[in-house]
C-alpha cells in the first residue's frame, strides 16, 4: 500500500479531483444532497411550461456542484387527457476523463383515460409515476451518469402544478450542534426524572410482599425482619381468596406506649387487595401488657400495630388474615 500526503506542499500540482471528492464524501456523506447555501436551488414557476431554478450548491458522491446564477428550464406541454410527472435534476456526466454537470428535465410517461372527481376537481383515473432517472447510480461504482432530482412538476392535463422539492436541504453541522445544545438541559431533566422513577420503583419493589399464586412460595426479608431468624410475611392467593401469614415478626421498641403505634409492613399488589379495610389480632409471645394486630387497607397497605405499654424487649408476633379479593 502506497500512502500519499494530499493536503501538503510538494512543489508541483498533485491534488486530484477524486481525492477532493473523497474528502468531501467523508465529511458530507456518500450519496447526494443539497447544501444549505445560496438559494438552495429554489424554484419559481414563471409560466405554464417554464420553471426557474435558483442558485445553489449540491454534492453528488463527493463532487461539489455550484450554480451561482439562476437557470430557467422548459417543461414540455402536457396532454389534455392525461397526467405526467417530470423531474428537474442535476445531472453528473463523465465522458472519458472529462466530468461535467448540467440541469436537465427528465420527462415522465403520460397516463390517460377516464377522470374521477376528487378533491374538488376532476383528475385522471390513473396516477402518474416519476420517470426513471439515474438517481440510483453512483460515481464510486463507476457509473458515468448520475442524477440528483431537485423538483417534481406534475402536469394534470395541460396545467402544471407548483413544483415539489424532492431532495431536502441538508442540515449544517452548526445547526445540528445548536439543536443538540438547545436540548441538552431537556435531556438532563429527563435523565433526572428517570433516575427518580427508578428510585421510586426500587423502593416500591422492596415494600411489595412476597406472593404465592399456586406455583410456589417466595420468602423475602422486609424492613428489619430477618428471614434467617424465621421472620417473614407470606401472601398466598388462589381462587379469589387471599391469606396473609405473619410469622415471627418483631416490632421495634420505639413504637411508643398505647395509642396507634405501628410499623409499615409492605404493600399488596392491587389485584389481591381486600374490598374493605380489615384488622386481625396477632398472637404475641410476651409478658408485657400489650397486644398486636395486622391491618390491610383497600389500597394494599399492610401495617403491623401494637397497643399497650412500651415494650422492654422485642417480641415475635404470629397470625393470619384472610379475605376475598
PADOKE-918418 format. One record per residue: x, y, z of N, C-alpha, C, O in turn; residue in one letter. Coordinates in steps of 0.02 Angstrom, whole numbers, padded with zeros to 5 digits, always signed. Layout:
N
XYZXYZXYZXYZA ...
% end
This chain:
325
+00043-00060+00000+00000+00000+00000+00044+00062+00000+00088+00069+00043X +00033+00106-00048+00071+00168-00053+00029+00226-00027-00026+00239-00052X +00054+00261+00024+00020+00318+00053+00043+00382+00019+00101+00389+00000X -00003+00429+00011+00013+00494-00019-00014+00549+00026-00073+00548+00043X +00027+00596+00044+00006+00653+00083-00025+00704+00036+00010+00734-00005X -00090+00714+00042-00126+00755-00006-00125+00829+00013-00104+00871-00028X -00146+00845+00074-00151+00916+00093-00083+00940+00118-00073+00951+00178X -00038+00948+00072+00029+00971+00088+00060+01003+00026+00033+00997-00029X +00117+01035+00035+00153+01065-00022+00205+01016-00046+00247+00993-00008X +00202+01000-00110+00251+00954-00139+00294+00986-00193+00341+00955-00218X +00279+01048-00210+00318+01082-00261+00289+01075-00331+00314+01105-00378X +00236+01035-00338+00204+01026-00403+00131+01008-00392+00114+00981-00339X +00087+01023-00441+00016+01005-00434+00008+00929-00424+00035+00889-00462X -00030+00911-00372-00037+00839-00359-00106+00820-00332-00122+00760-00330X -00147+00868-00310-00213+00852-00283-00261+00838-00340-00270+00881-00383X -00292+00780-00340-00338+00761-00394-00410+00774-00373-00425+00782-00314X -00454+00776-00423-00525+00786-00410-00552+00728-00369-00595+00738-00326X -00529+00668-00383-00553+00609-00346-00534+00613-00272-00572+00593-00229X -00474+00640-00257-00453+00648-00188-00496+00701-00152-00516+00691-00095X -00509+00756-00186-00552+00807-00157-00622+00780-00145-00654+00795-00094X -00647+00740-00193-00713+00710-00185-00715+00661-00127-00765+00658-00091X -00661+00623-00118-00659+00575-00062-00663+00612+00005-00696+00590+00051X -00628+00669+00009-00630+00709+00070-00700+00735+00083-00726+00730+00139X -00732+00763+00032-00798+00791+00040-00850+00738+00055-00896+00749+00094X -00843+00679+00024-00890+00625+00039-00882+00600+00110-00930+00580+00142X -00820+00603+00135-00808+00582+00204-00839+00629+00255-00858+00608+00309X -00844+00693+00237-00873+00743+00282-00949+00746+00274-00986+00743+00323X -00971+00753+00212-01043+00761+00199-01079+00694+00200-01137+00690+00221X -01044+00641+00178-01075+00576+00173-01081+00555+00100-01088+00596+00056X -01080+00490+00089-01089+00465+00022-01161+00477-00001-01207+00480+00040X -01169+00483-00065-01236+00494-00092-01243+00565-00117-01195+00596-00140X -01305+00591-00114-01321+00655-00145-01357+00700-00095-01398+00675-00055X -01343+00764-00096-01377+00810-00052-01373+00881-00080-01330+00897-00120X -01420+00923-00057-01419+00994-00072-01392+01031-00011-01417+01021+00045X -01342+01073-00021-01312+01109+00035-01352+01172+00052-01384+01201+00008X -01350+01191+00115-01389+01249+00138-01349+01313+00126-01327+01346+00173X -01340+01331+00062-01305+01392+00043-01342+01424-00016-01383+01392-00048X -01325+01487-00029-01356+01523-00085-01432+01520-00080-01460+01536-00028X -01466+01500-00134-01540+01498-00133-01568+01427-00127-01628+01417-00135X -01524+01378-00114-01546+01308-00106-01584+01283-00168-01627+01240-00163X -01566+01310-00227-01598+01289-00290-01675+01299-00286-01713+01257-00311X -01696+01354-00257-01769+01366-00251-01799+01370-00321-01766+01389-00369X -01862+01352-00326-01896+01352-00391-01947+01409-00395-01979+01427-00346X -01954+01436-00455-02004+01488-00469-02038+01471-00534-02005+01465-00586X -02102+01462-00533-02140+01446-00594-02155+01512-00630-02197+01552-00607X -02122+01523-00686-02128+01587-00721-02182+01585-00775-02206+01638-00795X -02202+01526-00797-02255+01520-00847-02283+01449-00843-02263+01410-00801X -02330+01434-00888-02362+01368-00887-02313+01312-00899-02324+01256-00876X -02259+01326-00935-02212+01272-00950-02139+01293-00939-02094+01266-00971X -02128+01341-00895-02060+01362-00879-02051+01369-00804-02093+01397-00769X -01994+01342-00779-01977+01346-00708-01906+01372-00702-01860+01348-00736X -01897+01421-00659-01830+01447-00646-01803+01416-00583-01835+01417-00530X -01742+01388-00587-01708+01357-00530-01655+01406-00506-01611+01426-00545X -01658+01425-00443-01613+01474-00416-01543+01448-00403-01527+01391-00417X -01501+01492-00375-01432+01475-00360-01430+01423-00303-01475+01418-00262X -01376+01384-00303-01370+01334-00251-01307+01293-00259-01268+01302-00305X -01298+01247-00212-01241+01201-00213-01264+01132-00192-01308+01125-00149X -01234+01082-00222-01252+01012-00207-01189+00970-00209-01137+00990-00236X -01194+00911-00178-01139+00863-00179-01166+00797-00205-01216+00771-00180X -01134+00770-00256-01150+00705-00283-01090+00660-00275-01040+00669-00310X -01093+00613-00229-01037+00567-00215-00971+00605-00207-00920+00587-00236X -00973+00659-00168-00913+00697-00154-00898+00752-00203-00856+00794-00189X -00930+00752-00262-00917+00804-00312-00959+00866-00295-01021+00862-00294X -00927+00921-00282-00961+00983-00266-00984+01017-00331-00944+01029-00376X -01048+01033-00334-01077+01065-00393-01110+01130-00370-01152+01129-00325X -01090+01186-00401-01114+01251-00380-01144+01288-00440-01115+01288-00494X -01201+01319-00429-01232+01362-00479-01238+01432-00449-01276+01441-00401X -01202+01480-00477-01202+01548-00450-01249+01594-00487-01249+01655-00475X -01289+01567-00531-01341+01607-00563-01401+01563-00578-01394+01503-00591X -01460+01593-00577-01521+01555-00589-01524+01531-00661-01495+01561-00706X -01561+01477-00671-01568+01448-00738-01641+01428-00748-01673+01400-00704X -01668+01443-00807-01737+01427-00824-01739+01366-00869-01703+01362-00919X -01782+01318-00851-01791+01257-00891-01862+01256-00918-01907+01286-00890X -01871+01219-00972-01936+01215-01005-01967+01147-00994-01935+01096-01003X -02030+01147-00974-02069+01086-00965-02112+01077-01028-02149+01121-01047X -02105+01019-01058-02145+01006-01119-02219+01007-01103-02240+00985-01049X -02258+01033-01149-02330+01039-01139-02361+00971-01123-02340+00919-01148X -02411+00972-01079-02446+00911-01061-02502+00895-01110-02515+00932-01157X -02535+00838-01097-02590+00816-01139-02656+00832-01104-02661+00826-01043X -02706+00852-01143-02770+00870-01113-02805+00810-01081-02847+00819-01037X -02787+00751-01101-02822+00691-01075-02775+00647-01035-02783+00586-01035X -02726+00675-01003-02678+00634-00966-02644+00671-00910-02655+00730-00898X -02602+00634-00876-02565+00660-00819-02493+00637-00825-02480+00581-00849X -02445+00680-00803-02375+00663-00812-02333+00695-00756-02349+00749-00732X -02281+00660-00736-02232+00688-00689-02166+00698-00724-02139+00652-00755X -02140+00760-00721-02073+00775-00746-02028+00792-00687-02051+00820-00638X -01964+00774-00692-01916+00788-00639-01863+00835-00664-01834+00826-00718X -01849+00887-00625-01793+00932-00639-01733+00906-00598-01737+00903-00537X -01679+00888-00632-01623+00855-00600-01557+00890-00615-01549+00923-00666X -01510+00883-00568-01440+00898-00582-01409+00833-00608-01413+00781-00576X -01379+00836-00667-01351+00776-00697-01275+00781-00699-01246+00825-00730X -01243+00733-00665-01171+00724-00671-01157+00677-00729-01192+00627-00737X -01107+00694-00769-01091+00651-00827-01016+00650-00837-00982+00701-00832X -00991+00591-00851-00920+00583-00865-00911+00554-00935-00939+00502-00952X -00870+00588-00974-00854+00565-01042-00779+00562-01048-00745+00613-01050X -00753+00501-01050-00681+00493-01048-00654+00514-00981-00673+00486-00930X -00609+00563-00982-00582+00590-00919-00614+00655-00898-00596+00684-00847X -00663+00679-00939-00694+00743-00925-00760+00733-00888-00801+00690-00906X -00770+00772-00835-00831+00770-00795-00868+00836-00802-00838+00889-00807X -00935+00833-00803-00975+00893-00810-01040+00886-00772-01059+00831-00752X -01074+00942-00762-01139+00942-00729-01185+00990-00765-01163+01042-00789X -01249+00973-00768-01298+01015-00802-01366+01005-00771-01378+00957-00735X -01411+01053-00785-01480+01049-00762-01522+01020-00818-01523+01047-00873X -01558+00965-00804-01597+00932-00856-01668+00921-00831-01681+00920-00771X -01714+00911-00878-01782+00893-00864-01793+00822-00890-01786+00809-00950X -01811+00777-00845-01825+00707-00865-01900+00700-00871-01937+00707-00822X -01923+00687-00932-01994+00684-00946-02023+00616-00925-01993+00564-00939X -02081+00618-00893-02115+00556-00874-02163+00533-00927-02173+00565-00978X -02194+00475-00914-02243+00447-00961-02312+00475-00944-02330+00485-00886X -02350+00486-00997-02418+00512-00989-02467+00455-00977-02468+00407-01015X -02507+00462-00925-02561+00414-00913-02626+00448-00933-02636+00507-00919X -02670+00411-00965-02732+00441-00988-02791+00395-00976-02783+00340-00951X -02850+00419-00994-02911+00379-00985-02965+00421-00953-02971+00480-00966X -03004+00388-00910-03060+00422-00878-03038+00469-00823-02980+00471-00803X -03086+00508-00799-03074+00556-00746-03118+00540-00686-03175+00517-00694X -03091+00551-00626-03129+00545-00564-03132+00613-00530-03084+00653-00533X -03189+00626-00498-03196+00689-00461-03167+00679-00392-03193+00639-00353X -03114+00715-00376-03079+00705-00312-03048+00770-00290-03016+00805-00330X -03057+00787-00227-03027+00848-00200-03052+00911-00232-03015+00960-00237X -03115+00911-00253-03143+00972-00281-03127+00984-00354-03141+01037-00381X -03097+00933-00386-03081+00941-00457-03079+00873-00490-03073+00822-00456X -03083+00873-00555-03078+00811-00593-03005+00794-00605-02966+00837-00625X -02987+00732-00591-02919+00708-00601-02920+00644-00642-02969+00607-00640X -02865+00631-00679-02862+00568-00716-02866+00509-00670-02841+00511-00614X -02898+00456-00693-02907+00396-00651-02840+00363-00636-02831+00336-00581X -02793+00365-00683-02728+00334-00673-02678+00386-00649-02666+00436-00683X -02649+00375-00589-02600+00421-00562-02533+00412-00598-02511+00356-00609X -02502+00467-00616-02437+00464-00649-02382+00448-00599-02389+00465-00540X -02329+00416-00621-02273+00400-00578-02211+00437-00603-02209+00461-00659X -02161+00441-00560-02099+00476-00579-02063+00437-00633-02065+00375-00634X -02030+00472-00678-01992+00437-00731-01929+00405-00704-01905+00422-00650X -01903+00358-00742-01840+00326-00723-01783+00376-00734-01778+00407-00787X -01741+00383-00684-01682+00426-00690-01621+00385-00671-01625+00325-00659X -01565+00420-00668-01503+00387-00647-01488+00403-00574-01430+00405-00554X -01540+00413-00533-01531+00434-00464-01499+00379-00421-01468+00394-00371X -01507+00316-00441-01479+00261-00402-01408+00244-00423-01377+00200-00393X -01383+00277-00474-01314+00265-00495-01265+00296-00445-01284+00337-00404X -01202+00276-00450-01151+00302-00405-01086+00311-00442-01064+00268-00480X -01054+00368-00430-00989+00381-00460-00938+00332-00432-00893+00310-00467X -00945+00315-00368-00898+00269-00336-00901+00200-00368-00853+00162-00364X -00958+00183-00398-00965+00118-00431-00944+00120-00504-00947+00069-00539X -00924+00179-00527-00901+00185-00596-00955+00206-00645-00942+00207-00705X -01014+00224-00621-01067+00247-00667-01048+00315-00696-01021+00358-00661X -01063+00324-00760-01043+00385-00795-01098+00438-00795-01085+00495-00811X -01159+00419-00777-01215+00467-00772-01249+00456-00704-01269+00401-00688X -01255+00510-00666-01288+00507-00600-01333+00569-00595-01311+00625-00607X -01395+00558-00576-01444+00613-00570-01459+00627-00497-01463+00582-00455X -01468+00692-00482-01493+00714-00417-01558+00751-00430-01557+00808-00452X -01616+00719-00417-01681+00752-00430-01692+00810-00381-01687+00800-00320X -01706+00869-00407-01720+00927-00365-01794+00939-00356-01818+00948-00300X -01831+00940-00412-01901+00960-00411-01944+00913-00453-01921+00887-00505X -02005+00902-00431-02054+00864-00469-02108+00914-00493-02134+00953-00454X -02123+00910-00557-02176+00951-00586-02231+00905-00611-02220+00865-00656X -02290+00910-00581-02346+00868-00601-02387+00906-00653-02405+00964-00644X -02402+00872-00707-02445+00900-00759-02512+00864-00759-02515+00804-00773X -02564+00900-00742-02632+00874-00742-02667+00902-00803-02691+00959-00802X -02669+00863-00855-02692+00889-00919-02638+00935-00945-02579+00916-00948X -02657+00995-00965-02608+01044-00989-02585+01091-00933-02543+01135-00945X -02612+01082-00874-02596+01126-00818-02539+01097-00777-02542+01039-00756X -02487+01136-00765-02430+01115-00724-02439+01139-00652-02450+01199-00640X -02434+01093-00605-02440+01111-00535-02376+01144-00510-02325+01143-00544X -02379+01171-00450-02320+01202-00419-02267+01148-00407-02284+01094-00382X -02203+01162-00423-02150+01112-00413-02145+01089-00340-02155+01128-00294X -02130+01024-00331-02121+00995-00265-02048+00976-00256-02019+00942-00298X -02019+00998-00200-01948+00981-00187-01942+00906-00172-01982+00878-00134X -01893+00874-00202-01882+00803-00192-01824+00791-00143-01833+00758-00093X -01766+00818-00158-01708+00810-00115-01707+00865-00063-01701+00924-00082X -01711+00850+00001-01713+00902+00053-01645+00936+00060-01594+00910+00040X -01647+00995+00090-01585+01032+00103-01552+01002+00165-01584+00992+00216X -01488+00990+00159-01451+00957+00213-01441+01004+00272-01425+01063+00262X -01449+00979+00332-01436+01018+00393-01361+01028+00402-01323+00981+00393X -01340+01088+00419-01269+01101+00428-01246+01074+00496-01287+01062+00541X -01181+01064+00503-01154+01040+00566-01168+01090+00622-01182+01070+00679X -01166+01155+00607-01181+01206+00657-01253+01201+00681-01266+01203+00741X -01299+01194+00633-01369+01188+00653-01381+01125+00695-01419+01126+00743X -01348+01071+00675-01355+01008+00713-01328+01017+00784-01359+00994+00832X -01270+01050+00790-01241+01062+00856-01285+01107+00898-01294+01096+00958X -01313+01160+00867-01357+01206+00903-01420+01169+00928-01444+01182+00983X -01446+01124+00887-01505+01086+00906-01490+01042+00966-01530+01038+01014X -01433+01008+00964-01413+00964+01020-01403+01006+01083-01424+00987+01137X -01369+01063+01075-01356+01106+01133-01421+01132+01163-01427+01136+01224X -01469+01149+01120-01532+01176+01144-01571+01125+01184-01611+01143+01227X -01560+01061+01171-01597+01009+01206-01556+00974+01260-01579+00926+01291X -01495+00999+01272-01453+00968+01324-01486+00970+01392-01487+00921+01428X -01513+01029+01410-01545+01035+01475-01607+00991+01479-01622+00963+01532X -01643+00985+01423-01702+00941+01423-01681+00869+01434-01714+00832+01471X -01626+00849+01402-01601+00780+01411-01581+00768+01484-01596+00715+01512X -01548+00818+01514-01528+00812+01584-01590+00806+01629-01590+00767+01677X -01641+00845+01613-01703+00842+01653-01735+00773+01647-01758+00745+01697X -01737+00747+01586-01766+00680+01575-01726+00627+01613-01755+00583+01645X -01659+00631+01610-01618+00583+01645-01631+00586+01720-01635+00535+01754X -01637+00648+01746-01651+00656+01818-01718+00626+01835-01726+00593+01887X -01768+00638+01791-01834+00609+01804-01833+00534+01803-01865+00501+01844X -01796+00505+01755-01791+00432+01751-01758+00404+01813-01779+00353+01839X -01705+00439+01836-01671+00416+01896-01718+00416+01956-01718+00370+01997X -01759+00469+01960-01808+00472+02015-01859+00417+02011-01878+00387+02062X -01883+00403+01950-01932+00349+01940-01901+00282+01959-01932+00241+01993X -01839+00270+01936-01805+00207+01953-01798+00199+02028-01806+00144+02055X -01783+00255+02063-01777+00253+02135-01843+00235+02168-01846+00195+02214X -01897+00266+02143-01963+00252+02170-01983+00179+02158-02011+00147+02202X -01968+00154+02098-01985+00085+02082-01946+00037+02127-01973-00012+02152X -01881+00052+02137-01841+00010+02180-01868+00010+02251-01871-00042+02284X -01888+00069+02274-01917+00074+02342-01981+00035+02347-01993+00000+02396X -02023+00041+02295-02087+00006+02296-02077-00070+02294-02111-00107+02330X -02030-00092+02253-02016-00164+02249-01994-00191+02316-02012-00248+02335X -01955-00151+02353-01932-00175+02418-01988-00181+02469-01981-00215+02520X -02045-00148+02454-02101-00149+02501-02156-00197+02480-02203-00209+02518X -02152-00224+02420-02204-00270+02397-02196-00338+02430-02140-00365+02433X -02250-00364+02455-02247-00428+02489-02233-00485+02441-02249-00480+02382X -02204-00538+02467-02193-00597+02426-02259-00629+02410-02306-00628+02450X -02265-00659+02351-02328-00687+02327-02321-00762+02314-02271-00785+02287X -02372-00799+02335-02378-00869+02315-02443-00875+02277-02497-00863+02306X -02441-00893+02214-02502-00897+02174-02518-00969+02154-02556-00980+02106X -02491-01016+02189-02504-01086+02173-02446-01119+02137-02445-01180+02130X -02397-01079+02114-02340-01107+02079-02279-01115+02124-02230-01144+02103X -02283-01089+02184-02226-01094+02229-02227-01039+02281-02265-00991+02274X -02187-01047+02333-02184-00997+02387-02121-00956+02380-02068-00981+02361X -02127-00891+02397-02070-00846+02395-02067-00811+02462-02117-00785+02487X -02008-00809+02492-01999-00776+02556-01945-00723+02549-01893-00735+02519X -01958-00665+02577-01910-00610+02572-01902-00576+02640-01945-00582+02684X -01847-00542+02648-01836-00501+02707-01871-00434+02695-01859-00402+02644X -01913-00413+02741-01949-00349+02735-01930-00305+02794-01935-00326+02852X -01908-00244+02780-01889-00198+02834-01831-00227+02874-01781-00249+02846X -01839-00228+02940-01786-00254+02982-01799-00326+03002-01764-00354+03045X -01850-00357+02971-01865-00426+02987-01814-00472+02954-01796-00462+02896X -01793-00521+02990-01739-00564+02967-01766-00632+02948-01789-00669+02992X -01765-00648+02884-01790-00713+02861-01749-00770+02891-01776-00824+02906X -01685-00758+02900-01642-00811+02927-01664-00830+02998-01653-00887+03019X -01693-00783+03033-01717-00797+03101-01791-00816+03102-01821-00820+03155X -01818-00829+03044-01888-00851+03041-01938-00795+03040-01997-00807+03053X -01917-00733+03026-01963-00677+03024-01983-00662+02952-01940-00647+02910X -02047-00667+02936-02068-00651+02868-02144-00643+02866-02180-00662+02913X -02168-00615+02810-02238-00615+02793-02246-00653+02728-02204-00647+02683X -02299-00692+02723-02312-00728+02661-02384-00717+02640-02430-00721+02681X -02393-00703+02576-02460-00693+02549-02474-00750+02499-02438-00758+02450X -02526-00788+02513-02547-00842+02468-02614-00823+02438-02662-00809+02475X -02619-00823+02372-02681-00803+02337-02701-00856+02287-02661-00878+02246X -02765-00876+02291-02789-00926+02244-02866-00925+02244-02897-00922+02297X -02894-00927+02184-02967-00931+02176-03004-00876+02214-03058-00889+02242X -02977-00816+02214-03011-00759+02245-03004-00754+02320-03033-00710+02351X -02965-00799+02351-02954-00798+02423-02881-00782+02437-02836-00814+02408X -02868-00734+02481-02800-00715+02500-02789-00731+02573-02832-00718+02616X -02730-00759+02588-02711-00775+02657-02644-00741+02670-02594-00757+02638X -02644-00695+02717-02582-00661+02737-02558-00692+02802-02593-00689+02853X -02499-00720+02801-02471-00753+02860-02416-00709+02890-02369-00690+02855X -02423-00693+02954-02372-00656+02991-02336-00706+03035-02367-00740+03076X -02272-00713+03026-02236-00767+03060-02172-00739+03092-02124-00722+03058X -02173-00736+03158-02113-00718+03196-02091-00646+03189-02034-00629+03205X -02136-00602+03164-02116-00533+03152-02113-00495+03218-02160-00497+03258X -02057-00461+03230-02049-00421+03291-02058-00348+03274-02043-00325+03219X -02083-00310+03323-02093-00238+03315-02037-00199+03349-02012-00221+03401X -02017-00142+03321-01965-00101+03352-01987-00078+03422-02046-00071+03436X -01938-00067+03465-01953-00047+03534-01978+00025+03538-02012+00043+03585X -01962+00066+03488-01977+00138+03492-02045+00155+03464-02057+00213+03444X -02091+00107+03461-02157+00122+03435-02199+00163+03485-02250+00193+03466X -02178+00164+03547-02213+00206+03596-02269+00168+03631-02291+00116+03607X -02292+00194+03689-02346+00161+03727-02415+00178+03701-02424+00232+03672X -02461+00135+03709-02531+00143+03694-02543+00184+03631-02496+00209+03601X -02603+00190+03611-02619+00228+03551-02608+00187+03488-02604+00126+03491X -02603+00222+03432-02598+00189+03367-02526+00187+03343-02509+00215+03291X -02484+00154+03380-02414+00146+03360-02409+00085+03314-02433+00031+03330X -02377+00095+03256-02372+00039+03209-02309+00047+03166-02277+00099+03166X -02293-00005+03131-02239-00004+03082-02266-00027+03015-02306-00074+03012X -02244+00006+02961-02265-00014+02894-02234-00081+02876-02174-00092+02886X -02275-00125+02850-02250-00192+02834-02237-00201+02759-02192-00238+02740X -02276-00167+02717-02267-00176+02645-02330-00160+02607-02376-00130+02633X -02330-00181+02545-02387-00168+02501-02408-00232+02466-02366-00273+02446X -02473-00240+02458-02500-00296+02421-02518-00273+02351-02547-00219+02344X -02503-00311+02299-02523-00292+02231-02597-00278+02227-02637-00311+02261X -02616-00231+02186-02685-00207+02182-02735-00262+02170-02790-00262+02200X -02718-00310+02128-02768-00361+02111-02784-00407+02169-02834-00444+02167X -02742-00407+02222-02754-00450+02280-02780-00411+02340-02788-00441+02394X -02794-00347+02333-02816-00306+02390-02886-00326+02414-02928-00347+02373X -02900-00318+02480-02968-00332+02505-03015-00277+02482-02994-00221+02466X -03079-00293+02481-03130-00244+02460-03146-00194+02514-03174-00141+02501X -03127-00210+02577-03135-00162+02632-03078-00172+02682-03048-00225+02685X -03065-00119+02720-03010-00121+02768-03022-00175+02820-03078-00182+02845X -02970-00213+02837-02977-00266+02887-02922-00259+02940-02869-00231+02927X -02937-00285+03000-02890-00286+03055-02898-00352+03092-02954-00371+03110X -02843-00387+03103-02845-00453+03135-02795-00455+03192-02737-00435+03183X -02815-00478+03252-02768-00483+03309-02713-00534+03294-02723-00582+03257X -02655-00522+03324-02598-00567+03318-02580-00596+03386-02591-00563+03437X -02554-00655+03385-02527-00685+03447-02459-00654+03462-02418-00644+03417X -02447-00640+03527-02384-00608+03546-02352-00649+03601-02385-00666+03651X -02289-00665+03592-02252-00702+03643-02218-00651+03689-02160-00633+03679X -02255-00628+03741-02228-00576+03784-02262-00579+03852-02318-00602+03859X -02226-00556+03902-02255-00550+03968-02278-00479+03981-02308-00465+04033X -02263-00433+03933-02283-00363+03941-02357-00356+03923-02383-00393+03882X -02391-00308+03955-02463-00298+03942-02475-00258+03878-02494-00199+03881X -02465-00288+03821-02482-00256+03758-02502-00310+03707-02484-00368+03713X -02541-00288+03658-02566-00333+03606-02545-00306+03538-02524-00249+03532X -02552-00349+03487-02533-00330+03419-02587-00351+03370-02626-00396+03385X -02588-00319+03313-02635-00338+03260-02603-00321+03192-02555-00283+03188X -02631-00350+03140-02610-00335+03072-02668-00301+03036-02725-00323+03042X -02654-00247+03000-02705-00210+02963-02689-00213+02889-02631-00207+02868X -02741-00222+02848-02734-00223+02775-02784-00174+02746-02844-00182+02755X -02760-00123+02711-02804-00073+02681-02827-00092+02611-02798-00136+02579X -02878-00058+02589-02903-00071+02521-02853-00049+02468-02858-00068+02410X -02804-00007+02488-02753+00014+02441-02693-00033+02441-02644-00021+02405X -02697-00087+02482-02643-00136+02484-02591-00122+02537-02543-00160+02543X -02599-00069+02576-02551-00052+02627-02559-00099+02687-02614-00107+02713X -02504-00130+02708-02504-00178+02764-02466-00147+02823-02410-00124+02815X -02497-00148+02882-02466-00122+02942-02472-00173+02998-02523-00206+03005X -02419-00178+03038-02421-00218+03099-02422-00168+03157-02377-00126+03163X -02473-00173+03201-02485-00122+03252-02481-00153+03322-02496-00212+03332X -02460-00112+03370-02459-00134+03440-02499-00085+03482-02503-00025+03467X -02528-00110+03535-02562-00069+03585-02541-00094+03654-02540-00154+03666X -02526-00048+03698-02506-00067+03765-02449-00025+03790-02432+00026+03760X -02419-00047+03846-02363-00009+03874-02303-00017+03828-02301-00062+03785X -02254+00026+03838-02194+00023+03797-02158-00042+03811-02144-00059+03869X -02142-00078+03758-02110-00144+03767-02038-00136+03792-02003-00089+03773X -02018-00182+03834-01950-00182+03860-01904-00224+03816-01843-00218+03819X -01933-00265+03774-01894-00307+03729-01935-00322+03668-01996-00315+03668X -01902-00343+03614-01937-00362+03553-01969-00430+03562-01937-00477+03587X -02032-00436+03543-02066-00499+03549-02097-00518+03482-02126-00475+03449X -02091-00580+03461-02117-00601+03396-02194-00604+03397-02225-00615+03449X -02223-00595+03338-02295-00599+03329-02312-00650+03275-02273-00660+03228X -02371-00682+03284-02394-00732+03235-02468-00721+03221-02504-00694+03262X -02489-00742+03163-02560-00739+03149-02574-00742+03074-02528-00744+03033X -02639-00742+03057-02660-00743+02987-02719-00696+02976-02761-00687+03020X -02720-00666+02917-02778-00626+02896-02803-00656+02831-02764-00670+02785X -02869-00666+02826-02899-00697+02767-02953-00650+02739-02991-00621+02777X -02954-00642+02672-03005-00601+02640-03017-00623+02568-02978-00661+02539X -03072-00599+02541-03087-00611+02470-03064-00550+02429-03072-00493+02451X -03037-00564+02371-03014-00508+02328-03049-00511+02260-03036-00469+02218X 
% end
